Amino acid sequence: MAQYRKKPVAIEAMQLTEENKNQVFYWITCTKEPTCNTKGSAILIQTLEGDMEASIGDYIIKGVLGEFYPCKPDIFEMTYEAVN
């Protein structure tokens, strides 16, 4: 079995909070056709893999193709580090 290392790619991301929920929603919908809607204290995001729910505390990541998807905080912190 061969081993591979993930290529270093800078991404844009925001952590979803109650305070910035509208800002995150605007960031996602302003960039392309509307792809999400609010659902209580979560945001429903249409991803390449189907609809996914982003809860408060999750990170919303803009992928290399301009797509958006949620990521749980523990996975985000193990995978990404700040570049600036």
C-alpha angles and dihedrals in degrees: 000000000000122000124224134193121216111249114245106253125170111229136185116238141163129196111234115236134165088251097053101033092112092047091052091047090051091047091055099043097039091058098056142343111324106283105170146036134200119259112186106298093343136074122229110217126194103224132179087262095049135272115338129183120229113204128201107285095030120118119238110215128198106216129216091265093051093260122136129223138163125247128192113245096243092052091044092052092049092048107037139044129190116265098194 
